[in-house]
Structures are given as C-alpha cells and as structure tokens.
Amino acid sequence: MDFTLSPEALEFRESVRAVLREHFTPEVSERQHSSGTFNSPEINRALAAAGVLERAVPGLGKGDPIELWMLFNEMEKVSAPVDGISMALMIGGVVAHVGSQEQQDTVLAEILTGEVLVSLGYSEPETGSDVAAASTRAVRDGDEWVINGAKMWTTMGHVANWILLLTRTNPDVPKHKGLTMFLIPMDLPGITVEPVHTMGTERTNATFYDDVRVPDRYRIGEVDGGWKVMAVALAFERGVMGGTSMGVPLLHHFHRWAAEVRDDAGRRLLDDPLVREQMVRVAIDNEIASLMTQRCAYIAATGGLPGLEGSMVKVFSTDAYQKASKWFSRSAGPAGLLQFGESGAAGDGWVEYDARHSPVTTIYGGTGEINRNNIAERHLGLPKAR
Ligand SMILES: Cc1cc2nc3c(=O)[nH]c(=O)nc-3n(C[C@H](O)[C@H](O)[C@H](O)COP(=O)(O)OP(=O)(O)OC[C@H]3O[C@@H](n4cnc5c(N)ncnc54)[C@H](O)[C@@H]3O)c2cc1C
C-alpha cells in the first residue's frame, strides 16, 4: 500500500484537528476521567457537522482510505474520548456491509449525525473469550423474538441508543452455527444496565435481558448466521477503530516531565541514558503501531476485512503501550504513583493513569492470548487452540 498522505487526507486531518482544538476542552477531559465514560457528545456532533464521520465508516467509500485511521489517530494522540464514537462507527461499518436497507436508512444514518451511540453485546458472564459459546437465548415467536440472558462488559451500554447483540437461536448444532445477531434499541422493555468500574478508569456495564420482545426486522444477517456478522465486526474492531496510539500521549507527557524534573545532584531525568533509550524505543514502537494501523484501515476502507492484520496490531500496540507505561512508572519512582491534580505527579498524573489503563487494553477487543491464537492459526498455520 501507499503510505503517502494525499492533499485530501491532509485536509481531512486538519478538519479533525480543528474540531479537537475547539471542542476537546479541559472540562471534557476531566469529565471523561471522573465519569469513566470515554465519550464526548460535543466532539461527536462537531465531527459530524464537519463531514468527518461519513468519511470514516469502513466500507462506505466516501473518503480516502487513510482517513479512517487518521480520525482515531488524531483523537488518541491528544487523549480525546474515543470509545463511544469508535464503537458507533465500527457498527456503522457492519451495517454498511451486512445490514438491511432499513438498518442503513435508520441506524447508520443516525450514527452519522454523531448523536447516536451503539454498544457491543458479545461477552457473557460465563463465556468471555469463547464468544461462540454465547448462551443468551433468542426464541422465535411469530414475527418477533423473545430474548433472555445476560451480557458482561457492555461498554457504553449506559449511554448507547442501540446494541449489537449476539444470541443463541439453535442450541442443537455446533456452537458457531447456532448464533444470530440483532441490532436492537437499548430502551426496549426488559433491558437493564448495571455499572462495572474498571481499574483503568473506564466504566463498562453488565446488561440483562428479561423476556425482551424484538421484531424480526431488528435481526442483522441470517438466522443462525451470527458468526458471519461477528467476523465483520471483529475485523473492524481490532486495529481499525483506534486503540493503537495510546503510547503517543504517554511519551509526550513523560518527555515534558522528564525535561523538568531533577535529582538531588541537579541532573535532569531526561539526561539519564537509560531513560533516553527507553523513550526512543517507545517512539519506534509508536511509529510501527501507526503504520500497522494504517494498513488495517486501508484494507477495511477498500472493502476488505483485516481480521488477521487487526490481531497483529492489537497485540503489538497494546503490549508496547503496557511496556512503555511500566518503564516510565519505574523511572518516575514515587512521583509515578501520584494522580491527576496531585502536586508533583509525573507527567501531570498521566504516568499513574497509563499504568492502570494499559493492562486493560490488552483485554478488551479480545485478549492478547486470543489474538495470538488467531495469528498462530491463520498466519503461521499452527493447529487450532480449541
Ligand atoms: C474494560 C473492558 C471493556 C470491554 N468491552 C466489551 C464490550 O463492549 N463488549 C463485549 O462484548 N466485550 C467487551 N469486553 C470483553 C473483552 O473483549 C474480552 O473478550 C473478555 O474480557 C474476555 O473474557 P473474560 O474476561 O471472561 O476472560 P476469560 O475468557 O475467562 O479469559 C481468562 C484468561 O484466559 C485466557 N484464555 C481464554 N481462552 C483462551 C484460549 N483459548 N487460549 C489461550 N488463552 C485463553 C485469556 O486470554 C485470559 O487471560 C471488555 C472487556 C474489558 C475488560
């Protein structure tokens, strides 16, 4: 692929930066960290108004392929709240690929206004990594389905308007073959949402479905064809929709702090050769992650499904982020334990935050082990893990 940025892509990047300059205020950042809800309605709306969102839905073909990567790269580089809009655009891409005309005219059109969010309901309390073993049941009743079960880790479930819900419709066939996907409104009677707070600040949720009646038109994909829809969603989730540039702001925050802080002998931390080497290594990792992400975005935006490439960049970038945050915490010493707002906190508190947040990123979007299995099986040709 060609990594050169076209004039249109550069213009697009400037539109994203302009929105962030105006709408990513200290108040938005503070709200993100105090609530754990990594979403900003102001930024989402402004991105829609600037014509950015429709260009960034994978498969819609409205923008230069590289723009998909640029949006999330620019947001993550300044630590803007990205989870809400990235999940919405990802599901927008799923609807564009496999949704009915009605779903494209309603859900996709709503997503593009920046006003509507969508959550993902795959994981369950008893089946996390083994997603295909989902047991939330959907039983047909005339033109409707009746859904019963529970989902775990439904991030954005408390603010989302829709949920992409994986259900079991046939328990008598091999597990991958008896699944059906629905895209349903979150305000249907019978849906409840309970908060789950994580050590990485992000709030996620447990969600419960008690006799939820769902018209068949909310089904997305074929009956018992949920695994195919899942493959599209997973291919977009990893590597395409952000989550791979988080080492960038960490490096900036640490660099600024290391240039100021001095030891008892008056030496700057920045002049310590070990610290310098680690910073260079982090910068190299950040660049590699960026190029790998561009490749995934390019594949997705030109009609492909970067399932394997997404696993590769997810593993690489989240491991690199975790390694960087460990290195910088260690170099910062006690100052690395101080939080936002505490005097003397390393990197204004970002070192402490990243140390809590980076391990969580190796779990969501599929754990590192599951993504490694994917690479082992699909790229290296090793035997199936299960
Ligand atoms: C903050 C957060 C947000 C999330 N958001 C969402 C969301 O919005 N929607 C959603 O559906 N899910 C979400 N998830 C779920 C996430 O994507 C993982 O799939 C899920 O957390 C893994 O399941 P589990 O936690 O039950 O761990 P388990 O599946 O029980 O795994 C436990 C450990 O065993 C390892 N393991 C499991 N199976 C294998 C195997 N076959 N080979 C090797 N090792 C294995 C795992 O890697 C892990 O280390 C989120 C998770 C977190 C932490």
The ligand as an ORCA input file, in Angstrom:
! r2SCAN-3c Opt
* xyz 0 1
  C     -12.798     -2.767     30.027
  C     -13.371     -3.827     29.141
  C     -14.262     -3.472     28.158
  C     -14.837     -4.460     27.355
  N     -15.813     -4.096     26.454
  C     -16.523     -5.060     25.818
  C     -17.686     -4.729     25.047
  O     -18.040     -3.551     24.894
  N     -18.427     -5.728     24.542
  C     -18.081     -7.055     24.690
  O     -18.808     -7.926     24.201
  N     -16.958     -7.411     25.377
  C     -16.189     -6.445     25.945
  N     -15.085     -6.788     26.696
  C     -14.679     -8.215     26.748
  C     -13.279     -8.471     26.183
  O     -13.228     -8.114     24.820
  C     -12.816     -9.930     26.368
  O     -13.277    -10.716     25.328
  C     -13.245    -10.558     27.659
  O     -12.936     -9.700     28.741
  C     -12.539    -11.898     27.860
  O     -13.342    -12.684     28.683
  P     -13.123    -12.884     30.254
  O     -12.810    -11.548     30.847
  O     -14.307    -13.625     30.744
  O     -11.815    -13.757     30.360
  P     -11.671    -15.314     30.050
  O     -12.200    -15.636     28.701
  O     -12.203    -16.100     31.201
  O     -10.089    -15.467     29.990
  C      -9.271    -15.547     31.159
  C      -7.819    -15.689     30.719
  O      -7.659    -16.912     29.957
  C      -7.118    -16.624     28.672
  N      -7.730    -17.524     27.675
  C      -9.054    -17.756     27.497
  N      -9.234    -18.613     26.465
  C      -8.002    -18.904     25.970
  C      -7.531    -19.711     24.880
  N      -8.373    -20.393     24.087
  N      -6.191    -19.756     24.645
  C      -5.316    -19.064     25.428
  N      -5.710    -18.283     26.486
  C      -7.036    -18.196     26.729
  C      -7.485    -15.177     28.388
  O      -6.614    -14.571     27.454
  C      -7.364    -14.562     29.784
  O      -6.018    -14.258     30.062
  C     -14.463     -5.823     27.500
  C     -13.531     -6.169     28.496
  C     -12.988     -5.207     29.305
  C     -12.017     -5.618     30.391
*
